[in-house]
């Protein structure tokens, strides 16, 4: 499939797809005319890349992890090893810290919202 179709099917801009290719996250064959041609598996690969970005990973980290993960379901590929486990454990701990920070922020907002929602009694 061409880049426009991959962009349409994944909801990712053509510019982002070219960036993924530049960062070695995605590969494409070239037609004799120089157009990119993607395999059907590129749809799952782009979705996996998007999930990893959404989790807060940078492109360099994603490039290291992708060879160890299956695109179809994110499970470990045959090449998965202790390195993958270590990297993913670090990322999971980082995400856990982010979740804790967000929960504290939400609690603070809830307190302010509750306080501001109470009717204000004016002193005589």
Chimera marker file (.cmm) of the C-alpha trace (Angstrom):
<marker_set name="trace">
<marker id="1" x="0.000" y="0.000" z="0.000" r="1" g="1" b="0" radius="0.5"/>
<marker id="2" x="1.116" y="3.563" z="-0.577" r="1" g="1" b="0" radius="0.5"/>
<marker id="3" x="1.811" y="6.079" z="2.172" r="1" g="1" b="0" radius="0.5"/>
<marker id="4" x="-1.560" y="7.820" z="1.781" r="1" g="1" b="0" radius="0.5"/>
<marker id="5" x="-3.466" y="4.595" z="2.357" r="1" g="1" b="0" radius="0.5"/>
<marker id="6" x="-1.329" y="3.700" z="5.385" r="1" g="1" b="0" radius="0.5"/>
<marker id="7" x="-1.959" y="7.165" z="6.801" r="1" g="1" b="0" radius="0.5"/>
<marker id="8" x="-5.702" y="6.800" z="6.228" r="1" g="1" b="0" radius="0.5"/>
<marker id="9" x="-5.882" y="3.328" z="7.771" r="1" g="1" b="0" radius="0.5"/>
<marker id="10" x="-3.878" y="4.238" z="10.859" r="1" g="1" b="0" radius="0.5"/>
<marker id="11" x="-4.913" y="7.849" z="11.400" r="1" g="1" b="0" radius="0.5"/>
<marker id="12" x="-1.260" y="8.893" z="11.368" r="1" g="1" b="0" radius="0.5"/>
<marker id="13" x="-0.061" y="11.708" z="9.121" r="1" g="1" b="0" radius="0.5"/>
<marker id="14" x="2.134" y="11.011" z="6.123" r="1" g="1" b="0" radius="0.5"/>
<marker id="15" x="4.723" y="13.292" z="7.698" r="1" g="1" b="0" radius="0.5"/>
<marker id="16" x="4.793" y="11.098" z="10.824" r="1" g="1" b="0" radius="0.5"/>
<marker id="17" x="5.126" y="7.965" z="8.705" r="1" g="1" b="0" radius="0.5"/>
<marker id="18" x="8.128" y="9.459" z="6.906" r="1" g="1" b="0" radius="0.5"/>
<marker id="19" x="9.600" y="10.345" z="10.326" r="1" g="1" b="0" radius="0.5"/>
<marker id="20" x="9.085" y="6.750" z="11.526" r="1" g="1" b="0" radius="0.5"/>
<marker id="21" x="10.962" y="5.549" z="8.475" r="1" g="1" b="0" radius="0.5"/>
<marker id="22" x="13.786" y="8.049" z="9.086" r="1" g="1" b="0" radius="0.5"/>
<marker id="23" x="14.050" y="6.813" z="12.693" r="1" g="1" b="0" radius="0.5"/>
<marker id="24" x="14.124" y="3.149" z="11.512" r="1" g="1" b="0" radius="0.5"/>
<marker id="25" x="10.806" y="2.385" z="13.200" r="1" g="1" b="0" radius="0.5"/>
<marker id="26" x="9.071" y="1.547" z="9.925" r="1" g="1" b="0" radius="0.5"/>
<marker id="27" x="10.345" y="0.334" z="6.593" r="1" g="1" b="0" radius="0.5"/>
<marker id="28" x="9.027" y="0.571" z="3.073" r="1" g="1" b="0" radius="0.5"/>
<marker id="29" x="10.044" y="-0.764" z="-0.285" r="1" g="1" b="0" radius="0.5"/>
<marker id="30" x="10.378" y="1.679" z="-3.168" r="1" g="1" b="0" radius="0.5"/>
<marker id="31" x="8.716" y="1.428" z="-6.541" r="1" g="1" b="0" radius="0.5"/>
<marker id="32" x="10.792" y="2.138" z="-9.665" r="1" g="1" b="0" radius="0.5"/>
<marker id="33" x="9.266" y="5.624" z="-9.535" r="1" g="1" b="0" radius="0.5"/>
<marker id="34" x="10.498" y="6.124" z="-5.960" r="1" g="1" b="0" radius="0.5"/>
<marker id="35" x="7.124" y="5.816" z="-4.216" r="1" g="1" b="0" radius="0.5"/>
<marker id="36" x="6.956" y="4.094" z="-0.836" r="1" g="1" b="0" radius="0.5"/>
<marker id="37" x="5.218" y="0.717" z="-0.777" r="1" g="1" b="0" radius="0.5"/>
<marker id="38" x="4.257" y="-0.716" z="2.622" r="1" g="1" b="0" radius="0.5"/>
<marker id="39" x="3.392" y="-4.302" z="3.440" r="1" g="1" b="0" radius="0.5"/>
<marker id="40" x="0.053" y="-5.082" z="5.081" r="1" g="1" b="0" radius="0.5"/>
<marker id="41" x="1.890" y="-5.608" z="8.391" r="1" g="1" b="0" radius="0.5"/>
<marker id="42" x="2.798" y="-1.916" z="8.444" r="1" g="1" b="0" radius="0.5"/>
<marker id="43" x="-0.685" y="-1.122" z="9.799" r="1" g="1" b="0" radius="0.5"/>
<marker id="44" x="-0.049" y="-3.152" z="12.962" r="1" g="1" b="0" radius="0.5"/>
<marker id="45" x="3.501" y="-1.770" z="13.217" r="1" g="1" b="0" radius="0.5"/>
<marker id="46" x="2.272" y="1.843" z="13.093" r="1" g="1" b="0" radius="0.5"/>
<marker id="47" x="-0.364" y="1.093" z="15.729" r="1" g="1" b="0" radius="0.5"/>
<marker id="48" x="2.306" y="-0.456" z="17.973" r="1" g="1" b="0" radius="0.5"/>
<marker id="49" x="4.531" y="2.605" z="17.488" r="1" g="1" b="0" radius="0.5"/>
<marker id="50" x="1.624" y="4.883" z="18.413" r="1" g="1" b="0" radius="0.5"/>
<marker id="51" x="0.932" y="2.876" z="21.579" r="1" g="1" b="0" radius="0.5"/>
<marker id="52" x="4.562" y="3.132" z="22.626" r="1" g="1" b="0" radius="0.5"/>
<marker id="53" x="4.618" y="6.879" z="21.976" r="1" g="1" b="0" radius="0.5"/>
<marker id="54" x="1.399" y="7.247" z="23.981" r="1" g="1" b="0" radius="0.5"/>
<marker id="55" x="3.126" y="5.448" z="26.862" r="1" g="1" b="0" radius="0.5"/>
<marker id="56" x="5.774" y="8.160" z="26.796" r="1" g="1" b="0" radius="0.5"/>
<marker id="57" x="8.626" y="6.321" z="25.093" r="1" g="1" b="0" radius="0.5"/>
<marker id="58" x="10.947" y="8.250" z="22.793" r="1" g="1" b="0" radius="0.5"/>
<marker id="59" x="11.759" y="7.116" z="19.259" r="1" g="1" b="0" radius="0.5"/>
<marker id="60" x="15.242" y="5.877" z="20.235" r="1" g="1" b="0" radius="0.5"/>
<marker id="61" x="13.783" y="3.633" z="22.938" r="1" g="1" b="0" radius="0.5"/>
<marker id="62" x="11.039" y="2.436" z="20.598" r="1" g="1" b="0" radius="0.5"/>
<marker id="63" x="13.641" y="1.550" z="17.958" r="1" g="1" b="0" radius="0.5"/>
<marker id="64" x="15.426" y="-0.651" z="20.519" r="1" g="1" b="0" radius="0.5"/>
<marker id="65" x="12.235" y="-2.355" z="21.697" r="1" g="1" b="0" radius="0.5"/>
<marker id="66" x="10.382" y="-2.970" z="18.418" r="1" g="1" b="0" radius="0.5"/>
<marker id="67" x="12.609" y="-5.846" z="17.250" r="1" g="1" b="0" radius="0.5"/>
<marker id="68" x="11.748" y="-7.658" z="20.501" r="1" g="1" b="0" radius="0.5"/>
<marker id="69" x="7.973" y="-7.258" z="20.119" r="1" g="1" b="0" radius="0.5"/>
<marker id="70" x="5.406" y="-8.765" z="17.789" r="1" g="1" b="0" radius="0.5"/>
<marker id="71" x="3.486" y="-6.067" z="15.923" r="1" g="1" b="0" radius="0.5"/>
<marker id="72" x="0.249" y="-8.024" z="15.913" r="1" g="1" b="0" radius="0.5"/>
<marker id="73" x="-0.260" y="-8.190" z="19.684" r="1" g="1" b="0" radius="0.5"/>
<marker id="74" x="2.754" y="-6.557" z="21.355" r="1" g="1" b="0" radius="0.5"/>
<marker id="75" x="3.859" y="-9.856" z="22.802" r="1" g="1" b="0" radius="0.5"/>
<marker id="76" x="7.509" y="-10.842" z="22.907" r="1" g="1" b="0" radius="0.5"/>
<marker id="77" x="9.130" y="-11.883" z="19.647" r="1" g="1" b="0" radius="0.5"/>
<marker id="78" x="11.588" y="-14.744" z="19.436" r="1" g="1" b="0" radius="0.5"/>
<marker id="79" x="14.370" y="-12.178" z="19.894" r="1" g="1" b="0" radius="0.5"/>
<marker id="80" x="12.992" y="-10.956" z="23.245" r="1" g="1" b="0" radius="0.5"/>
<marker id="81" x="15.535" y="-11.280" z="26.006" r="1" g="1" b="0" radius="0.5"/>
<marker id="82" x="16.589" y="-9.985" z="29.412" r="1" g="1" b="0" radius="0.5"/>
<marker id="83" x="17.339" y="-6.598" z="27.813" r="1" g="1" b="0" radius="0.5"/>
<marker id="84" x="13.681" y="-6.241" z="26.821" r="1" g="1" b="0" radius="0.5"/>
<marker id="85" x="12.540" y="-7.229" z="30.304" r="1" g="1" b="0" radius="0.5"/>
<marker id="86" x="14.866" y="-4.659" z="31.869" r="1" g="1" b="0" radius="0.5"/>
<marker id="87" x="13.830" y="-1.859" z="29.532" r="1" g="1" b="0" radius="0.5"/>
<marker id="88" x="10.135" y="-2.566" z="29.918" r="1" g="1" b="0" radius="0.5"/>
<marker id="89" x="10.448" y="-2.805" z="33.698" r="1" g="1" b="0" radius="0.5"/>
<marker id="90" x="12.044" y="0.647" z="33.792" r="1" g="1" b="0" radius="0.5"/>
<marker id="91" x="9.306" y="2.050" z="31.548" r="1" g="1" b="0" radius="0.5"/>
<marker id="92" x="6.564" y="0.462" z="33.642" r="1" g="1" b="0" radius="0.5"/>
<marker id="93" x="8.020" y="2.014" z="36.803" r="1" g="1" b="0" radius="0.5"/>
<marker id="94" x="8.098" y="5.408" z="35.066" r="1" g="1" b="0" radius="0.5"/>
<marker id="95" x="4.467" y="5.025" z="34.007" r="1" g="1" b="0" radius="0.5"/>
<marker id="96" x="3.501" y="3.991" z="37.558" r="1" g="1" b="0" radius="0.5"/>
<marker id="97" x="5.102" y="7.193" z="38.874" r="1" g="1" b="0" radius="0.5"/>
<marker id="98" x="3.186" y="9.229" z="36.292" r="1" g="1" b="0" radius="0.5"/>
<marker id="99" x="-0.079" y="7.567" z="37.320" r="1" g="1" b="0" radius="0.5"/>
<marker id="100" x="0.603" y="8.351" z="40.985" r="1" g="1" b="0" radius="0.5"/>
<marker id="101" x="1.358" y="11.987" z="40.123" r="1" g="1" b="0" radius="0.5"/>
<marker id="102" x="-1.831" y="12.249" z="38.083" r="1" g="1" b="0" radius="0.5"/>
<marker id="103" x="-3.896" y="10.721" z="40.894" r="1" g="1" b="0" radius="0.5"/>
<marker id="104" x="-2.480" y="13.263" z="43.368" r="1" g="1" b="0" radius="0.5"/>
<marker id="105" x="-3.297" y="16.085" z="40.958" r="1" g="1" b="0" radius="0.5"/>
<marker id="106" x="-6.825" y="14.769" z="40.462" r="1" g="1" b="0" radius="0.5"/>
<marker id="107" x="-7.335" y="14.529" z="44.213" r="1" g="1" b="0" radius="0.5"/>
<marker id="108" x="-6.203" y="18.124" z="44.650" r="1" g="1" b="0" radius="0.5"/>
<marker id="109" x="-8.568" y="19.266" z="41.902" r="1" g="1" b="0" radius="0.5"/>
<marker id="110" x="-11.422" y="17.304" z="43.487" r="1" g="1" b="0" radius="0.5"/>
<marker id="111" x="-10.772" y="19.086" z="46.790" r="1" g="1" b="0" radius="0.5"/>
<marker id="112" x="-10.783" y="22.506" z="45.134" r="1" g="1" b="0" radius="0.5"/>
<marker id="113" x="-13.902" y="21.686" z="43.106" r="1" g="1" b="0" radius="0.5"/>
<marker id="114" x="-15.737" y="20.443" z="46.186" r="1" g="1" b="0" radius="0.5"/>
<marker id="115" x="-14.724" y="23.503" z="48.192" r="1" g="1" b="0" radius="0.5"/>
<marker id="116" x="-15.671" y="25.916" z="45.417" r="1" g="1" b="0" radius="0.5"/>
<marker id="117" x="-19.029" y="24.176" z="44.924" r="1" g="1" b="0" radius="0.5"/>
<marker id="118" x="-20.124" y="24.758" z="48.509" r="1" g="1" b="0" radius="0.5"/>
<marker id="119" x="-22.439" y="27.733" z="48.999" r="1" g="1" b="0" radius="0.5"/>
<marker id="120" x="-20.551" y="30.625" z="50.457" r="1" g="1" b="0" radius="0.5"/>
<marker id="121" x="-22.069" y="32.054" z="53.643" r="1" g="1" b="0" radius="0.5"/>
<marker id="122" x="-21.500" y="35.783" z="54.058" r="1" g="1" b="0" radius="0.5"/>
<marker id="123" x="-20.760" y="37.105" z="57.529" r="1" g="1" b="0" radius="0.5"/>
<marker id="124" x="-23.335" y="39.623" z="58.875" r="1" g="1" b="0" radius="0.5"/>
<link id1="1" id2="2" r="1" g="1" b="0" radius="0.2"/>
<link id1="2" id2="3" r="1" g="1" b="0" radius="0.2"/>
<link id1="3" id2="4" r="1" g="1" b="0" radius="0.2"/>
<link id1="4" id2="5" r="1" g="1" b="0" radius="0.2"/>
<link id1="5" id2="6" r="1" g="1" b="0" radius="0.2"/>
<link id1="6" id2="7" r="1" g="1" b="0" radius="0.2"/>
<link id1="7" id2="8" r="1" g="1" b="0" radius="0.2"/>
<link id1="8" id2="9" r="1" g="1" b="0" radius="0.2"/>
<link id1="9" id2="10" r="1" g="1" b="0" radius="0.2"/>
<link id1="10" id2="11" r="1" g="1" b="0" radius="0.2"/>
<link id1="11" id2="12" r="1" g="1" b="0" radius="0.2"/>
<link id1="12" id2="13" r="1" g="1" b="0" radius="0.2"/>
<link id1="13" id2="14" r="1" g="1" b="0" radius="0.2"/>
<link id1="14" id2="15" r="1" g="1" b="0" radius="0.2"/>
<link id1="15" id2="16" r="1" g="1" b="0" radius="0.2"/>
<link id1="16" id2="17" r="1" g="1" b="0" radius="0.2"/>
<link id1="17" id2="18" r="1" g="1" b="0" radius="0.2"/>
<link id1="18" id2="19" r="1" g="1" b="0" radius="0.2"/>
<link id1="19" id2="20" r="1" g="1" b="0" radius="0.2"/>
<link id1="20" id2="21" r="1" g="1" b="0" radius="0.2"/>
<link id1="21" id2="22" r="1" g="1" b="0" radius="0.2"/>
<link id1="22" id2="23" r="1" g="1" b="0" radius="0.2"/>
<link id1="23" id2="24" r="1" g="1" b="0" radius="0.2"/>
<link id1="24" id2="25" r="1" g="1" b="0" radius="0.2"/>
<link id1="25" id2="26" r="1" g="1" b="0" radius="0.2"/>
<link id1="26" id2="27" r="1" g="1" b="0" radius="0.2"/>
<link id1="27" id2="28" r="1" g="1" b="0" radius="0.2"/>
<link id1="28" id2="29" r="1" g="1" b="0" radius="0.2"/>
<link id1="29" id2="30" r="1" g="1" b="0" radius="0.2"/>
<link id1="30" id2="31" r="1" g="1" b="0" radius="0.2"/>
<link id1="31" id2="32" r="1" g="1" b="0" radius="0.2"/>
<link id1="32" id2="33" r="1" g="1" b="0" radius="0.2"/>
<link id1="33" id2="34" r="1" g="1" b="0" radius="0.2"/>
<link id1="34" id2="35" r="1" g="1" b="0" radius="0.2"/>
<link id1="35" id2="36" r="1" g="1" b="0" radius="0.2"/>
<link id1="36" id2="37" r="1" g="1" b="0" radius="0.2"/>
<link id1="37" id2="38" r="1" g="1" b="0" radius="0.2"/>
<link id1="38" id2="39" r="1" g="1" b="0" radius="0.2"/>
<link id1="39" id2="40" r="1" g="1" b="0" radius="0.2"/>
<link id1="40" id2="41" r="1" g="1" b="0" radius="0.2"/>
<link id1="41" id2="42" r="1" g="1" b="0" radius="0.2"/>
<link id1="42" id2="43" r="1" g="1" b="0" radius="0.2"/>
<link id1="43" id2="44" r="1" g="1" b="0" radius="0.2"/>
<link id1="44" id2="45" r="1" g="1" b="0" radius="0.2"/>
<link id1="45" id2="46" r="1" g="1" b="0" radius="0.2"/>
<link id1="46" id2="47" r="1" g="1" b="0" radius="0.2"/>
<link id1="47" id2="48" r="1" g="1" b="0" radius="0.2"/>
<link id1="48" id2="49" r="1" g="1" b="0" radius="0.2"/>
<link id1="49" id2="50" r="1" g="1" b="0" radius="0.2"/>
<link id1="50" id2="51" r="1" g="1" b="0" radius="0.2"/>
<link id1="51" id2="52" r="1" g="1" b="0" radius="0.2"/>
<link id1="52" id2="53" r="1" g="1" b="0" radius="0.2"/>
<link id1="53" id2="54" r="1" g="1" b="0" radius="0.2"/>
<link id1="54" id2="55" r="1" g="1" b="0" radius="0.2"/>
<link id1="55" id2="56" r="1" g="1" b="0" radius="0.2"/>
<link id1="56" id2="57" r="1" g="1" b="0" radius="0.2"/>
<link id1="57" id2="58" r="1" g="1" b="0" radius="0.2"/>
<link id1="58" id2="59" r="1" g="1" b="0" radius="0.2"/>
<link id1="59" id2="60" r="1" g="1" b="0" radius="0.2"/>
<link id1="60" id2="61" r="1" g="1" b="0" radius="0.2"/>
<link id1="61" id2="62" r="1" g="1" b="0" radius="0.2"/>
<link id1="62" id2="63" r="1" g="1" b="0" radius="0.2"/>
<link id1="63" id2="64" r="1" g="1" b="0" radius="0.2"/>
<link id1="64" id2="65" r="1" g="1" b="0" radius="0.2"/>
<link id1="65" id2="66" r="1" g="1" b="0" radius="0.2"/>
<link id1="66" id2="67" r="1" g="1" b="0" radius="0.2"/>
<link id1="67" id2="68" r="1" g="1" b="0" radius="0.2"/>
<link id1="68" id2="69" r="1" g="1" b="0" radius="0.2"/>
<link id1="69" id2="70" r="1" g="1" b="0" radius="0.2"/>
<link id1="70" id2="71" r="1" g="1" b="0" radius="0.2"/>
<link id1="71" id2="72" r="1" g="1" b="0" radius="0.2"/>
<link id1="72" id2="73" r="1" g="1" b="0" radius="0.2"/>
<link id1="73" id2="74" r="1" g="1" b="0" radius="0.2"/>
<link id1="74" id2="75" r="1" g="1" b="0" radius="0.2"/>
<link id1="75" id2="76" r="1" g="1" b="0" radius="0.2"/>
<link id1="76" id2="77" r="1" g="1" b="0" radius="0.2"/>
<link id1="77" id2="78" r="1" g="1" b="0" radius="0.2"/>
<link id1="78" id2="79" r="1" g="1" b="0" radius="0.2"/>
<link id1="79" id2="80" r="1" g="1" b="0" radius="0.2"/>
<link id1="80" id2="81" r="1" g="1" b="0" radius="0.2"/>
<link id1="81" id2="82" r="1" g="1" b="0" radius="0.2"/>
<link id1="82" id2="83" r="1" g="1" b="0" radius="0.2"/>
<link id1="83" id2="84" r="1" g="1" b="0" radius="0.2"/>
<link id1="84" id2="85" r="1" g="1" b="0" radius="0.2"/>
<link id1="85" id2="86" r="1" g="1" b="0" radius="0.2"/>
<link id1="86" id2="87" r="1" g="1" b="0" radius="0.2"/>
<link id1="87" id2="88" r="1" g="1" b="0" radius="0.2"/>
<link id1="88" id2="89" r="1" g="1" b="0" radius="0.2"/>
<link id1="89" id2="90" r="1" g="1" b="0" radius="0.2"/>
<link id1="90" id2="91" r="1" g="1" b="0" radius="0.2"/>
<link id1="91" id2="92" r="1" g="1" b="0" radius="0.2"/>
<link id1="92" id2="93" r="1" g="1" b="0" radius="0.2"/>
<link id1="93" id2="94" r="1" g="1" b="0" radius="0.2"/>
<link id1="94" id2="95" r="1" g="1" b="0" radius="0.2"/>
<link id1="95" id2="96" r="1" g="1" b="0" radius="0.2"/>
<link id1="96" id2="97" r="1" g="1" b="0" radius="0.2"/>
<link id1="97" id2="98" r="1" g="1" b="0" radius="0.2"/>
<link id1="98" id2="99" r="1" g="1" b="0" radius="0.2"/>
<link id1="99" id2="100" r="1" g="1" b="0" radius="0.2"/>
<link id1="100" id2="101" r="1" g="1" b="0" radius="0.2"/>
<link id1="101" id2="102" r="1" g="1" b="0" radius="0.2"/>
<link id1="102" id2="103" r="1" g="1" b="0" radius="0.2"/>
<link id1="103" id2="104" r="1" g="1" b="0" radius="0.2"/>
<link id1="104" id2="105" r="1" g="1" b="0" radius="0.2"/>
<link id1="105" id2="106" r="1" g="1" b="0" radius="0.2"/>
<link id1="106" id2="107" r="1" g="1" b="0" radius="0.2"/>
<link id1="107" id2="108" r="1" g="1" b="0" radius="0.2"/>
<link id1="108" id2="109" r="1" g="1" b="0" radius="0.2"/>
<link id1="109" id2="110" r="1" g="1" b="0" radius="0.2"/>
<link id1="110" id2="111" r="1" g="1" b="0" radius="0.2"/>
<link id1="111" id2="112" r="1" g="1" b="0" radius="0.2"/>
<link id1="112" id2="113" r="1" g="1" b="0" radius="0.2"/>
<link id1="113" id2="114" r="1" g="1" b="0" radius="0.2"/>
<link id1="114" id2="115" r="1" g="1" b="0" radius="0.2"/>
<link id1="115" id2="116" r="1" g="1" b="0" radius="0.2"/>
<link id1="116" id2="117" r="1" g="1" b="0" radius="0.2"/>
<link id1="117" id2="118" r="1" g="1" b="0" radius="0.2"/>
<link id1="118" id2="119" r="1" g="1" b="0" radius="0.2"/>
<link id1="119" id2="120" r="1" g="1" b="0" radius="0.2"/>
<link id1="120" id2="121" r="1" g="1" b="0" radius="0.2"/>
<link id1="121" id2="122" r="1" g="1" b="0" radius="0.2"/>
<link id1="122" id2="123" r="1" g="1" b="0" radius="0.2"/>
<link id1="123" id2="124" r="1" g="1" b="0" radius="0.2"/>
</marker_set>
